[in-house]
Amino acid sequence: MSAACSNIKPPESNGDLGFINTGETQWRDVPKAPIQYASKKETIMLSGGLTILQDQLIQSALQSLGENYISMPNPNFESFQTGKAYGNRGQCNPTYFTVGNLVKYLQNLRDEKGLSSEEIVRKYVYITAGGCGPCRFGMYITEYKKALRDAGFDGFRITSFDHDKGIFQGDDIDDEIFNFTPKFFITLIKSVIIGDIINILGYKMRPYEIKAGSLDAAIEDCRDLVSNAFLEKKSLIKTMWKCRRVLEKVKLNRLQPKAKVMVMGEFWAAMTEGDGNYNLHRFLESEGAECIPQPIINRLMLSIWEAERALHKREHLKVEGAKSIDFSSVKTRLLIKAGKAAIKTHFALYAKAIGLHDYEIPDMDKLARLSQEYYTLDCEGGEGHLEVAHLIESV
């Protein structure tokens, strides 16, 4: 650390407290030498870590807006080993897989594609999830930086989405690099919702397919249709109708008895499809189960519910000298309700178009009532009270 700590009392100033907070005391994780990062036109955004289908749809959706965005490959055991090699000891499974996946991807750019480490650091930026939690979730960016530094990519830019602190929790990245407009987020959420719907249908149909692999082939066709619709700016509702025709061609035998198994738990481990959870969903299906996954939209609805609850608690605080009638929170409440209504409306439209029936977005108020006697609603880290609520709801 180059800056001297000013909160240590010099021996020659006994009794003088003027040394406190007189200089720079906050340690910052920055490169030793300033880096001239690339302009927006040259900057490439990297991300990933959702389901395979959603990562691909998000890439097409953001590229349709002119963003230079790439979804990284699904993490595998090689990613895990890379994360273990460059990360700290005692980290959680998702950390090793996601951090290792980024390091492995950058190493491939350097060793296979011929890009120098300096060029990679200058041109690429990684977007991940961040926030507080009962685990090491709040330390993710630090873990990324430690691993990247040790792998030879010191200064690589990391930023994060966070459910309670806004968009930038990592580096102070120039705002001009990102076009975080309402259109950006609406398009992003549309791709996530469509991915959720197709995934839900897939898990409902795959255990009953007559010809093994026929549904996976149909879902790949649907992925291509939706990706092209985003890139060519076509109607997504009409595209979902086309996907319906594709899925209807898959022959099913619904007379097979299947045990329904709900997959829940830590967000990433319950959602990922691959080595990160030992291919849990496919294993359960091979054992004769119909999986009930936790869609990404559940986490989005939980974030909205938490924001609404926090607003409600603030409104009922007794503040001395406060106005008897205060409209300062009206705008926030309207935005929350509008966001919730928009998500539910888009989900209903796309689900109806593709043929997903008898499925409703979980009622967050109901889930809160189910779990509040067993788990405090004020503990908002990770999945909050949802794990307890889903368990009670499913029995």
MIFI-142461 format. One line per field, with one value per residue (C-alpha): x negated, y, z negated; residue in one letter; residue number from 1. Coordinates in nm, 3 decimals, always signed. Last residue first. Example, Ala and Ser with C-alpha at 12.3 -4.5 7.8 and 13.67 -1.06 7.14 Angstrom:
BEGIN
px	[-1.367,-1.230] .
py	[-0.106,-0.450] .
pz	[-0.714,-0.780] .
marba	[S,A] .
nuke	[2,1] .
***
This chain:
BEGIN
px	[+4.494,+4.389,+4.497,+4.299,+3.982,+4.041,+4.083,+3.768,+3.559,+3.726,+3.642,+3.342,+3.206,+2.862,+2.870,+3.202,+3.223,+3.505,+3.768,+3.669,+3.700,+3.943,+4.255,+4.189,+4.171,+4.528,+4.620,+4.317,+4.407,+4.758,+4.624,+4.381,+4.654,+4.465,+4.507,+4.787,+4.784,+5.093,+5.016,+4.697,+4.811,+4.554,+4.787,+4.945,+4.605,+4.487,+4.793,+4.804,+4.433,+4.458,+4.752,+4.590,+4.270,+4.456,+4.679,+4.382,+4.198,+4.504,+4.564,+4.203,+4.204,+4.528,+4.384,+4.070,+4.271,+4.495,+4.204,+4.158,+4.532,+4.525,+4.837,+4.787,+4.448,+4.158,+4.054,+3.964,+3.955,+4.184,+4.100,+4.400,+4.294,+3.946,+4.087,+4.308,+4.012,+3.804,+4.091,+4.124,+3.750,+3.749,+4.045,+3.872,+3.557,+3.768,+3.938,+3.597,+3.486,+3.801,+3.750,+3.435,+3.648,+3.626,+3.650,+3.921,+3.758,+3.960,+3.792,+3.712,+3.348,+3.225,+3.433,+3.264,+2.922,+3.016,+3.118,+2.811,+2.549,+2.279,+2.391,+2.122,+2.048,+2.343,+2.672,+2.665,+2.979,+2.963,+2.588,+2.623,+2.907,+2.817,+3.110,+3.390,+3.461,+3.819,+3.860,+4.177,+4.180,+4.267,+4.526,+4.521,+4.866,+4.762,+4.591,+4.456,+4.385,+4.199,+4.374,+4.561,+4.227,+4.164,+4.518,+4.486,+4.154,+4.333,+4.585,+4.290,+4.161,+4.497,+4.471,+4.111,+4.201,+3.893,+3.594,+3.358,+3.110,+3.381,+3.589,+3.274,+3.200,+3.562,+3.563,+3.216,+3.314,+3.636,+3.439,+3.207,+3.516,+3.643,+3.312,+3.320,+3.677,+3.583,+3.288,+3.443,+3.736,+4.052,+4.029,+4.193,+3.904,+3.823,+4.164,+4.201,+3.828,+3.830,+4.139,+3.969,+3.655,+3.855,+4.032,+3.716,+3.531,+3.820,+3.812,+3.434,+3.445,+3.725,+3.534,+3.233,+3.449,+3.620,+3.284,+3.125,+3.439,+3.446,+3.090,+2.770,+2.565,+2.230,+1.885,+1.989,+2.026,+1.648,+1.576,+1.515,+1.429,+1.655,+1.994,+2.147,+2.514,+2.715,+2.664,+2.946,+2.978,+2.627,+2.517,+2.141,+1.825,+1.485,+1.203,+0.874,+0.598,+0.370,+0.430,+0.132,+0.302,+0.215,+0.383,+0.691,+0.726,+0.699,+0.929,+1.201,+1.178,+1.210,+1.513,+1.672,+1.626,+1.990,+2.094,+1.869,+2.161,+2.455,+2.496,+2.419,+2.407,+2.262,+2.348,+2.104,+2.003,+1.654,+1.464,+1.237,+1.032,+0.741,+0.693,+0.706,+0.462,+0.215,+0.239,+0.149,+0.397,+0.280,+0.612,+0.494,+0.269,+0.403,+0.770,+0.762,+0.610,+0.893,+1.154,+0.977,+0.960,+1.330,+1.428,+1.206,+1.389,+1.727,+1.643,+1.432,+1.680,+1.983,+1.824,+1.749,+1.407,+1.189,+0.854,+0.805,+0.826,+0.568,+0.540,+0.885,+1.044,+0.849,+0.963,+1.325,+1.299,+1.155,+1.453,+1.691,+1.834,+2.076,+1.908,+1.889,+2.163,+2.016,+2.126,+2.028,+2.358,+2.541,+2.888,+2.933,+2.604,+2.776,+3.059,+2.835,+2.601,+2.892,+3.042,+2.719,+2.675,+3.041,+3.012,+2.703,+2.859,+2.704,+2.330,+2.238,+2.065,+1.817,+1.835,+1.601,+1.460,+1.341,+1.628,+1.651,+1.291,+1.007,+0.841,+0.524,+0.388,+0.240,-0.052,-0.032,+0.313,+0.594,+0.733,+0.789,+0.694,+0.880,+0.656,+0.568,+0.462,+0.571,+0.824,+0.662,+0.326,+0.485,+0.513,+0.223,+0.159,-0.177,-0.281,-0.644,-0.545,-0.330,+0.023,+0.132,+0.449,+0.254,+0.173,-0.087,+0.033,-0.166,+0.000] .
py	[-3.038,-2.801,-2.476,-2.544,-2.613,-2.316,-2.084,-2.204,-2.160,-1.827,-1.659,-1.468,-1.622,-1.472,-1.209,-1.053,-1.144,-0.908,-1.167,-1.372,-1.745,-1.992,-1.789,-1.564,-1.856,-1.905,-1.536,-1.443,-1.706,-1.561,-1.208,-1.332,-1.492,-1.729,-1.661,-1.885,-2.199,-2.385,-2.333,-2.287,-2.291,-2.075,-1.776,-1.812,-1.812,-1.510,-1.305,-1.412,-1.345,-1.005,-0.910,-1.037,-0.844,-0.525,-0.542,-0.580,-0.293,-0.068,-0.150,-0.071,+0.249,+0.363,+0.298,+0.493,+0.787,+0.792,+0.785,+1.162,+1.223,+1.312,+1.419,+1.492,+1.637,+1.519,+1.717,+1.409,+1.101,+0.809,+0.531,+0.391,+0.507,+0.364,+0.016,+0.027,+0.132,-0.158,-0.396,-0.270,-0.301,-0.653,-0.752,-0.615,-0.812,-1.124,-1.078,-1.074,-1.383,-1.567,-1.449,-1.659,-1.973,-2.228,-2.570,-2.837,-3.154,-3.452,-3.760,-4.106,-4.151,-4.012,-3.702,-3.658,-3.688,-3.438,-3.182,-3.236,-3.205,-3.229,-2.894,-2.678,-2.955,-2.853,-2.671,-2.385,-2.293,-2.474,-2.414,-2.049,-1.959,-2.166,-2.396,-2.535,-2.818,-2.943,-3.311,-3.444,-3.824,-3.958,-4.215,-4.259,-4.205,-3.866,-4.027,-3.742,-3.677,-3.353,-3.182,-2.951,-2.800,-2.658,-2.522,-2.352,-2.203,-2.037,-1.892,-1.768,-1.590,-1.419,-1.292,-1.182,-0.964,-0.909,-0.688,-0.875,-0.953,-1.021,-1.234,-1.417,-1.515,-1.621,-1.850,-1.991,-2.072,-2.232,-2.458,-2.550,-2.624,-2.861,-3.048,-3.081,-3.211,-3.483,-3.601,-3.932,-4.029,-4.086,-3.766,-3.783,-3.675,-3.390,-3.219,-3.035,-2.962,-2.819,-2.610,-2.452,-2.388,-2.225,-1.999,-1.905,-1.821,-1.601,-1.420,-1.371,-1.236,-0.997,-0.880,-0.782,-0.600,-0.403,-0.332,-0.190,+0.001,+0.170,+0.290,+0.137,+0.225,+0.124,+0.250,+0.613,+0.564,+0.525,+0.234,+0.308,-0.051,-0.280,-0.205,-0.020,-0.099,+0.008,-0.081,-0.316,-0.593,-0.560,-0.583,-0.594,-0.446,-0.594,-0.435,-0.619,-0.424,-0.723,-0.990,-1.220,-1.518,-1.393,-1.061,-1.228,-1.458,-1.172,-0.951,-1.214,-1.290,-0.921,-0.898,-1.197,-1.074,-0.980,-1.332,-1.483,-1.634,-1.486,-1.237,-0.890,-0.794,-0.881,-1.041,-1.025,-0.800,-0.843,-0.582,-0.641,-0.406,-0.283,-0.593,-0.816,-0.593,-0.598,-0.976,-1.010,-1.159,-1.468,-1.648,-1.971,-1.857,-1.509,-1.549,-1.895,-1.749,-1.497,-1.773,-1.980,-1.679,-1.611,-1.974,-1.997,-1.706,-1.862,-2.220,-2.139,-1.884,-2.107,-2.385,-2.169,-2.040,-2.213,-2.134,-1.822,-1.835,-1.901,-2.280,-2.346,-2.126,-2.306,-2.641,-2.523,-2.392,-2.728,-2.889,-2.695,-2.344,-2.276,-2.077,-1.696,-1.466,-1.196,-0.833,-0.549,-0.367,-0.251,-0.297,-0.625,-0.737,-0.709,-0.943,-1.189,-1.226,-1.244,-1.528,-1.728,-1.682,-1.767,-2.099,-2.212,-2.123,-1.826,-1.790,-1.548,-1.216,-1.041,-0.688,-0.594,-0.241,-0.120,+0.118,+0.216,+0.338,+0.117,+0.152,+0.353,+0.184,+0.370,+0.190,-0.013,-0.140,-0.058,-0.233,+0.070,+0.114,+0.396,+0.600,+0.907,+1.183,+1.393,+1.146,+1.141,+1.328,+1.613,+1.400,+1.569,+1.411,+1.266,+1.409,+1.288,+0.921,+0.950,+0.818,+0.571,+0.687,+0.847,+0.519,+0.593,+0.563,+0.319,+0.000] .
pz	[-0.123,+0.157,-0.006,-0.323,-0.125,+0.103,-0.197,-0.374,-0.059,+0.015,-0.317,-0.186,+0.133,+0.074,-0.198,-0.294,-0.662,-0.759,-0.672,-0.974,-0.925,-1.086,-1.159,-0.858,-0.615,-0.495,-0.515,-0.304,-0.043,-0.019,+0.025,+0.290,+0.500,+0.730,+1.104,+1.224,+1.434,+1.548,+1.917,+2.116,+2.478,+2.656,+2.695,+2.352,+2.182,+2.383,+2.292,+1.927,+1.872,+2.039,+1.818,+1.497,+1.565,+1.659,+1.351,+1.116,+1.280,+1.270,+0.903,+0.814,+1.020,+0.855,+0.508,+0.590,+0.724,+0.417,+0.173,+0.148,+0.113,-0.255,-0.444,-0.814,-0.731,-0.945,-1.254,-1.454,-1.234,-1.313,-1.070,-0.885,-0.539,-0.588,-0.660,-0.349,-0.133,-0.266,-0.192,+0.166,+0.227,+0.082,+0.299,+0.610,+0.526,+0.466,+0.804,+0.972,+0.782,+0.889,+1.249,+1.263,+1.265,+0.981,+1.141,+1.095,+1.219,+1.342,+1.201,+1.336,+1.234,+1.566,+1.497,+1.159,+1.321,+1.593,+1.331,+1.113,+1.386,+1.116,+0.972,+1.132,+1.382,+1.594,+1.588,+1.337,+1.145,+0.811,+0.769,+0.870,+0.633,+0.328,+0.258,+0.466,+0.708,+0.673,+0.759,+0.923,+0.932,+1.275,+1.385,+1.766,+1.916,+2.058,+2.355,+2.564,+2.930,+3.003,+3.295,+3.058,+2.955,+3.302,+3.337,+2.999,+3.102,+3.393,+3.147,+2.939,+3.249,+3.294,+2.935,+2.988,+3.285,+3.500,+3.419,+3.655,+3.376,+3.118,+3.354,+3.467,+3.108,+3.055,+3.359,+3.284,+2.926,+3.045,+3.280,+2.992,+2.781,+3.052,+3.058,+2.679,+2.706,+2.955,+2.747,+2.645,+2.865,+2.663,+2.460,+2.117,+1.893,+2.137,+2.135,+1.804,+1.778,+2.130,+2.065,+1.765,+1.971,+2.251,+2.002,+1.813,+2.135,+2.244,+1.910,+1.921,+2.277,+2.188,+1.880,+2.092,+2.345,+2.068,+1.901,+2.215,+2.317,+1.976,+2.046,+1.914,+2.222,+2.080,+2.179,+2.138,+1.762,+1.725,+1.493,+1.128,+1.056,+0.860,+0.709,+1.001,+1.069,+0.770,+0.406,+0.305,+0.562,+0.700,+1.060,+1.079,+1.222,+1.299,+1.499,+1.555,+1.379,+1.323,+1.587,+1.525,+1.362,+1.012,+1.085,+1.231,+0.928,+0.679,+0.883,+0.912,+0.540,+0.453,+0.682,+0.511,+0.155,+0.093,+0.188,-0.079,-0.273,-0.466,-0.183,-0.059,+0.303,+0.639,+0.970,+1.259,+1.547,+1.695,+1.895,+2.195,+2.411,+2.198,+1.984,+2.293,+2.482,+2.192,+2.159,+2.527,+2.771,+2.962,+2.994,+2.827,+2.542,+2.469,+2.555,+2.397,+2.082,+2.075,+2.091,+1.825,+1.591,+1.642,+1.585,+1.278,+1.118,+1.199,+1.097,+0.791,+0.663,+0.723,+0.508,+0.207,+0.107,-0.151,+0.004,+0.213,+0.589,+0.861,+0.860,+0.717,+0.983,+1.256,+1.118,+1.118,+1.472,+1.580,+1.407,+1.632,+1.648,+1.940,+2.215,+2.190,+2.314,+2.537,+2.561,+2.794,+2.745,+3.057,+2.912,+3.103,+2.946,+2.610,+2.707,+2.892,+2.594,+2.351,+2.555,+2.540,+2.165,+2.117,+2.299,+2.108,+1.773,+1.594,+1.536,+1.809,+1.864,+2.089,+2.228,+2.512,+2.533,+2.875,+2.950,+2.584,+2.585,+2.469,+2.130,+2.080,+1.769,+1.473,+1.303,+0.984,+1.072,+0.829,+0.519,+0.298,-0.066,-0.239,-0.467,-0.263,-0.498,-0.792,-0.930,-1.276,-1.295,-1.487,-1.796,-1.979,-2.319,-2.215,-1.881,-1.864,-1.880,-1.567,-1.628,-1.360,-1.180,-0.896,-0.719,-0.453,-0.096,+0.118,+0.000] .
marba	[V,S,E,I,L,H,A,V,E,L,H,G,E,G,G,E,C,D,L,T,Y,Y,E,Q,S,L,R,A,L,K,D,M,D,P,I,E,Y,D,H,L,G,I,A,K,A,Y,L,A,F,H,T,K,I,A,A,K,G,A,K,I,L,L,R,T,K,V,S,S,F,D,I,S,K,A,G,E,V,K,L,H,E,R,K,H,L,A,R,E,A,E,W,I,S,L,M,L,R,N,I,I,P,Q,P,I,C,E,A,G,E,S,E,L,F,R,H,L,N,Y,N,G,D,G,E,T,M,A,A,W,F,E,G,M,V,M,V,K,A,K,P,Q,L,R,N,L,K,V,K,E,L,V,R,R,C,K,W,M,T,K,I,L,S,K,K,E,L,F,A,N,S,V,L,D,R,C,D,E,I,A,A,D,L,S,G,A,K,I,E,Y,P,R,M,K,Y,G,L,I,N,I,I,D,G,I,I,V,S,K,I,L,T,I,F,F,K,P,T,F,N,F,I,E,D,D,I,D,D,G,Q,F,I,G,K,D,H,D,F,S,T,I,R,F,G,D,F,G,A,D,R,L,A,K,K,Y,E,T,I,Y,M,G,F,R,C,P,G,C,G,G,A,T,I,Y,V,Y,K,R,V,I,E,E,S,S,L,G,K,E,D,R,L,N,Q,L,Y,K,V,L,N,G,V,T,F,Y,T,P,N,C,Q,G,R,N,G,Y,A,K,G,T,Q,F,S,E,F,N,P,N,P,M,S,I,Y,N,E,G,L,S,Q,L,A,S,Q,I,L,Q,D,Q,L,I,T,L,G,G,S,L,M,I,T,E,K,K,S,A,Y,Q,I,P,A,K,P,V,D,R,W,Q,T,E,G,T,N,I,F,G,L,D,G,N,S,E,P,P,K,I,N,S,C,A,A,S,M] .
nuke	[395,394,393,392,391,390,389,388,387,386,385,384,383,382,381,380,379,378,377,376,375,374,373,372,371,370,369,368,367,366,365,364,363,362,361,360,359,358,357,356,355,354,353,352,351,350,349,348,347,346,345,344,343,342,341,340,339,338,337,336,335,334,333,332,331,330,329,328,327,326,325,324,323,322,321,320,319,318,317,316,315,314,313,312,311,310,309,308,307,306,305,304,303,302,301,300,299,298,297,296,295,294,293,292,291,290,289,288,287,286,285,284,283,282,281,280,279,278,277,276,275,274,273,272,271,270,269,268,267,266,265,264,263,262,261,260,259,258,257,256,255,254,253,252,251,250,249,248,247,246,245,244,243,242,241,240,239,238,237,236,235,234,233,232,231,230,229,228,227,226,225,224,223,222,221,220,219,218,217,216,215,214,213,212,211,210,209,208,207,206,205,204,203,202,201,200,199,198,197,196,195,194,193,192,191,190,189,188,187,186,185,184,183,182,181,180,179,178,177,176,175,174,173,172,171,170,169,168,167,166,165,164,163,162,161,160,159,158,157,156,155,154,153,152,151,150,149,148,147,146,145,144,143,142,141,140,139,138,137,136,135,134,133,132,131,130,129,128,127,126,125,124,123,122,121,120,119,118,117,116,115,114,113,112,111,110,109,108,107,106,105,104,103,102,101,100,99,98,97,96,95,94,93,92,91,90,89,88,87,86,85,84,83,82,81,80,79,78,77,76,75,74,73,72,71,70,69,68,67,66,65,64,63,62,61,60,59,58,57,56,55,54,53,52,51,50,49,48,47,46,45,44,43,42,41,40,39,38,37,36,35,34,33,32,31,30,29,28,27,26,25,24,23,22,21,20,19,18,17,16,15,14,13,12,11,10,9,8,7,6,5,4,3,2,1] .
***
